[in-house]
């Protein structure tokens, strides 16, 4: 059951790719794109190829890598239920800290995959947009979608295809960690641009990877060298998903007009995460240190 009236998805603001006179140089998004380093496009094209390849193999397992759910063993109902539970946990937490978002408006799910979180957000907001770099993921999202107030968009551009101040809530989890810092910082700036004044931004990152013993050193070296990915790419394959850290200082610089109001340790890098989000009283003693940030855009 929808908790809010269904909106026509044409009401969701999306920036046109061209100006009405047909000259792309007049497009605001195009001008913004030309100021970004061209290397971003190379990284995004690689990400697109990786996630398209993973989606073709097993989209659900690519998103939640439960080893017992390989080869199509994730049931759709159970998979989507993790999204409902996660959104409920996040919303309850936002209510507790006094920063519950305005729900009679549009939410954005960045890195939506097959819509696990998008559909959960659609039950709470008047409308919701899911955006992903992978066309195959978006095809799956459209096939699985149950809500008319959801819209899914594919984009492999460092500039989000939305007008300024389009959303009152933006959510992104287990997404930015797969991007090099150049990209993740750029998207944080874009989140602030498309967030309405007073809007809420919640996102998760891997903050750091403390090296405390030999096993953690081996894991860190594997993630840094990325030998398997380099070999696959050299042979013409799409490579594998990567993990990247993003420090709090880099995040604060990127957010600009958005004020960080809450930071929590979370379990998203744990081997048994599998979509079961939980807040931790302190940083884990080994492996990646995962953090969830909540920021509010200042008027």
C-alpha positions as CSV (number, residue, x, y, z in Angstrom):
1,X,0.0,0.0,0.0
2,X,1.3,3.5,-0.9
3,X,1.5,5.8,2.1
4,X,1.3,8.9,-0.1
5,X,-0.7,9.8,-3.2
6,X,0.9,8.6,-6.4
7,X,2.5,11.3,-8.5
8,X,2.9,11.3,-12.2
9,X,6.6,10.5,-12.8
10,X,6.8,13.4,-15.3
11,X,6.6,15.7,-12.3
12,X,10.0,14.6,-11.2
13,X,12.5,17.3,-12.3
14,X,15.2,16.1,-14.8
15,X,17.6,18.4,-16.5
16,X,17.4,18.3,-20.3
17,X,20.5,17.2,-22.2
18,X,20.2,20.1,-24.6
19,X,19.0,23.6,-24.6
20,X,15.9,24.4,-26.6
21,X,18.0,25.9,-29.4
22,X,19.7,22.6,-29.9
23,X,23.1,23.9,-28.8
24,X,24.5,21.7,-26.1
25,X,27.0,24.4,-25.0
26,X,24.0,26.3,-23.6
27,X,23.0,23.5,-21.3
28,X,23.9,24.2,-17.7
29,X,24.7,20.6,-17.0
30,X,27.0,20.5,-20.1
31,X,28.9,23.6,-18.9
32,X,29.3,22.0,-15.5
33,X,30.6,18.8,-17.1
34,X,33.3,20.6,-19.1
35,X,34.8,21.9,-15.9
36,X,35.3,18.4,-14.5
37,X,38.4,16.3,-15.1
38,X,38.0,14.1,-18.1
39,X,39.5,11.2,-16.1
40,X,36.1,11.0,-14.3
41,X,34.5,9.7,-17.4
42,X,37.1,7.0,-17.8
43,X,36.4,5.8,-14.2
44,X,32.7,6.0,-14.7
45,X,32.9,3.9,-17.9
46,X,34.8,1.3,-16.0
47,X,32.3,1.3,-13.2
48,X,29.5,1.0,-15.7
49,X,31.2,-2.0,-17.4
50,X,31.9,-3.7,-14.1
51,X,28.3,-3.3,-12.8
52,X,26.7,-4.2,-16.1
53,X,28.8,-7.4,-16.1
54,X,27.8,-8.2,-12.5
55,X,24.2,-7.5,-13.2
56,X,24.2,-9.9,-16.1
57,X,25.6,-12.7,-14.0
58,X,23.5,-12.2,-10.8
59,X,22.3,-8.7,-10.0
60,X,20.9,-9.4,-6.5
61,X,24.1,-11.2,-5.3
62,X,26.2,-8.4,-6.8
63,X,24.4,-5.9,-4.5
64,X,24.3,-8.1,-1.3
65,X,27.1,-10.6,-1.5
66,X,25.8,-13.2,0.9
67,X,27.9,-16.3,-0.1
68,X,24.9,-18.6,0.5
69,X,22.8,-16.6,-2.0
70,X,25.0,-17.1,-5.1
71,X,23.6,-18.2,-8.5
72,X,20.2,-16.8,-8.1
73,X,19.5,-18.0,-4.6
74,X,18.3,-14.6,-3.3
75,X,14.5,-14.7,-3.2
76,X,13.0,-11.5,-4.5
77,X,10.8,-11.0,-1.5
78,X,13.6,-11.6,1.0
79,X,15.9,-9.3,-0.9
80,X,13.5,-6.5,-1.1
81,X,12.5,-6.9,2.6
82,X,16.1,-6.0,3.5
83,X,15.5,-2.6,1.8
84,X,12.3,-2.0,3.8
85,X,14.1,-2.9,7.0
86,X,17.1,-0.7,6.2
87,X,15.0,2.4,5.4
88,X,13.0,1.9,8.5
89,X,16.1,1.8,10.7
90,X,17.5,5.0,9.0
91,X,14.2,6.8,9.3
92,X,13.8,5.9,13.0
93,X,17.3,7.1,13.6
94,X,16.6,10.4,11.8
95,X,13.5,10.9,14.0
96,X,15.5,10.3,17.1
97,X,18.1,12.9,16.2
98,X,15.5,15.4,15.2
99,X,16.2,15.5,11.4
100,X,13.3,13.6,9.9
101,X,12.9,14.6,6.2
102,X,9.9,16.1,4.5
103,X,8.1,13.2,2.9
104,X,5.5,15.1,0.9
105,X,8.1,15.5,-1.8
106,X,10.7,13.6,-3.9
107,X,13.5,11.4,-2.6
108,X,16.6,10.3,-4.5
109,X,18.2,6.8,-4.2
110,X,21.7,7.2,-5.6
111,X,23.3,3.9,-6.8
112,X,19.9,2.3,-6.7
113,X,20.8,-1.1,-8.3
114,X,17.5,-3.0,-8.8
115,X,15.5,-0.7,-6.5
116,X,16.0,-2.5,-3.2
117,X,15.9,0.8,-1.3
118,X,14.0,2.9,-3.9
119,X,10.9,0.9,-3.5
120,X,11.2,1.1,0.3
121,X,11.6,4.9,0.0
122,X,8.6,5.0,-2.3
123,X,6.4,3.8,0.5
124,X,7.3,6.8,2.6
125,X,7.7,9.7,0.1
126,X,5.4,11.1,-2.5
127,X,7.8,10.1,-5.2
128,X,11.2,8.6,-5.5
129,X,13.9,8.5,-8.2
130,X,16.5,5.7,-8.4
131,X,19.6,6.4,-10.4
132,X,22.4,4.0,-11.3
133,X,25.4,3.7,-13.7
134,X,24.3,0.3,-14.9
135,X,21.7,0.0,-17.6
136,X,21.3,-3.7,-16.7
137,X,20.6,-2.8,-13.1
138,X,18.0,-0.3,-14.2
139,X,16.3,-2.8,-16.5
140,X,16.0,-5.2,-13.5
141,X,14.7,-2.3,-11.3
142,X,12.0,-1.5,-13.8
143,X,11.0,-5.2,-14.1
144,X,10.8,-5.5,-10.3
145,X,9.1,-2.2,-9.6
146,X,5.8,-2.3,-7.8
147,X,5.2,1.4,-7.2
148,X,3.9,4.0,-9.7
149,X,5.7,6.8,-7.8
150,X,9.1,5.3,-8.6
151,X,11.2,6.4,-11.6
152,X,14.5,4.8,-12.6
153,X,17.3,6.6,-14.5
154,X,20.6,5.4,-16.0
155,X,23.4,7.9,-15.8
156,X,27.2,7.5,-16.3
157,X,27.9,11.2,-16.0
158,X,29.7,12.9,-13.1
159,X,26.9,15.5,-13.3
160,X,23.5,14.4,-12.0
161,X,20.8,15.0,-14.5
162,X,18.5,17.0,-12.2
163,X,17.8,20.6,-11.6
164,X,19.1,22.4,-8.5
165,X,17.1,21.8,-5.3
166,X,15.1,18.9,-6.7
167,X,15.0,16.6,-3.7
168,X,14.3,16.9,0.0
169,X,15.9,13.6,0.8
170,X,18.9,11.8,-0.7
171,X,20.0,8.4,0.4
172,X,23.0,6.4,-0.7
173,X,24.5,3.3,0.9
174,X,27.2,0.8,-0.1
175,X,27.7,2.9,-3.3
176,X,30.3,5.6,-2.9
177,X,32.8,3.0,-1.5
178,X,33.2,1.5,-4.9
179,X,34.3,4.8,-6.5
180,X,37.7,6.5,-6.5
181,X,37.8,9.6,-4.3
182,X,37.7,12.0,-7.3
183,X,34.3,10.6,-8.2
184,X,32.8,10.2,-4.8
185,X,33.8,13.8,-3.8
186,X,32.3,15.1,-7.0
187,X,29.0,13.3,-6.3
188,X,28.9,14.6,-2.8
189,X,29.1,18.1,-4.3
190,X,26.3,17.2,-6.7
191,X,24.1,15.8,-3.9
192,X,24.3,19.2,-2.2
193,X,23.5,21.0,-5.5
194,X,20.3,18.9,-6.1
195,X,19.2,18.9,-2.5
196,X,16.6,21.5,-1.5
197,X,17.4,24.0,1.3
198,X,16.7,22.3,4.6
199,X,16.9,18.9,2.8
200,X,18.4,15.8,4.4
201,X,21.4,13.9,2.9
202,X,22.3,10.5,4.3
203,X,25.1,8.4,2.9
204,X,27.6,5.7,3.8
205,X,31.3,5.5,3.1
206,X,34.3,3.4,4.2
207,X,36.3,5.8,6.3
208,X,39.6,4.0,6.7
209,X,41.2,0.6,6.9
210,X,43.5,0.3,10.0
211,X,46.3,-2.2,9.5
212,X,46.7,-4.0,12.8
213,X,47.9,-7.5,11.8
214,X,49.1,-9.6,8.9
215,X,45.6,-10.6,7.7
216,X,44.5,-7.0,7.5
217,X,47.7,-6.1,5.7
218,X,47.1,-8.8,3.1
219,X,43.5,-7.5,2.6
220,X,44.7,-4.0,2.3
221,X,47.4,-5.0,-0.3
222,X,44.8,-7.0,-2.3
223,X,42.5,-4.0,-2.4
224,X,45.3,-1.6,-3.3
225,X,47.1,-3.6,-5.9
226,X,43.9,-5.0,-7.4
227,X,45.9,-7.6,-9.4
228,X,42.8,-9.7,-10.5
229,X,41.0,-6.6,-11.7
230,X,44.1,-5.4,-13.7
231,X,44.5,-8.8,-15.3
232,X,40.8,-9.0,-16.3
233,X,40.9,-5.5,-17.7
234,X,44.1,-6.2,-19.7
235,X,42.3,-9.3,-21.2
236,X,39.3,-7.1,-22.2
237,X,37.1,-8.0,-19.3
238,X,35.1,-5.6,-17.1
239,X,37.2,-6.1,-13.9
240,X,35.8,-6.4,-10.4
241,X,34.2,-4.1,-7.9
242,X,36.7,-2.2,-5.8
243,X,36.7,-0.6,-2.4
244,X,37.8,2.9,-1.7
245,X,38.0,5.0,1.5
246,X,36.9,8.5,2.0
247,X,38.0,10.5,5.0
248,X,35.9,12.8,7.2
249,X,38.1,15.8,6.3
250,X,37.5,15.2,2.5
251,X,33.8,14.8,3.1
252,X,33.5,18.1,5.1
253,X,35.3,20.0,2.3
254,X,33.0,18.5,-0.4
255,X,29.7,19.1,1.4
256,X,30.2,22.9,1.5
257,X,26.8,24.4,2.4
258,X,25.5,21.2,3.9
259,X,26.2,20.9,7.6
260,X,27.0,17.5,9.1
261,X,24.6,16.9,12.0
262,X,25.3,13.2,12.7
263,X,28.0,10.5,12.2
264,X,27.5,6.9,13.1
265,X,29.7,3.8,12.8
266,X,27.8,1.1,10.8
267,X,28.3,-2.5,9.8
268,X,28.2,-2.2,6.0
269,X,31.7,-3.6,5.5
270,X,31.1,-6.6,7.7
271,X,31.1,-10.0,5.9
272,X,27.7,-10.8,7.4
273,X,26.1,-7.4,6.5
274,X,23.8,-8.7,3.7
275,X,21.6,-5.7,3.9
276,X,21.0,-5.9,7.6
277,X,22.1,-2.4,8.7
278,X,23.0,-1.7,12.3
279,X,24.6,1.1,14.2
280,X,27.8,0.3,16.1
281,X,28.8,1.8,19.5
282,X,32.4,2.1,18.3
283,X,34.6,1.4,15.3
284,X,35.3,-2.2,14.5
285,X,38.7,-3.5,15.7
286,X,39.6,-5.0,12.2
287,X,38.7,-4.4,8.6
288,X,37.1,-1.3,7.1
289,X,35.7,1.4,9.3
290,X,32.2,2.2,7.9
291,X,30.5,5.5,8.7
292,X,27.1,6.9,7.9
293,X,26.8,10.6,7.6
294,X,23.7,12.8,7.9
295,X,23.9,16.3,6.6
296,X,21.4,19.2,6.2
297,X,21.6,21.7,3.5
298,X,21.7,25.3,4.9
299,X,19.3,27.8,3.5
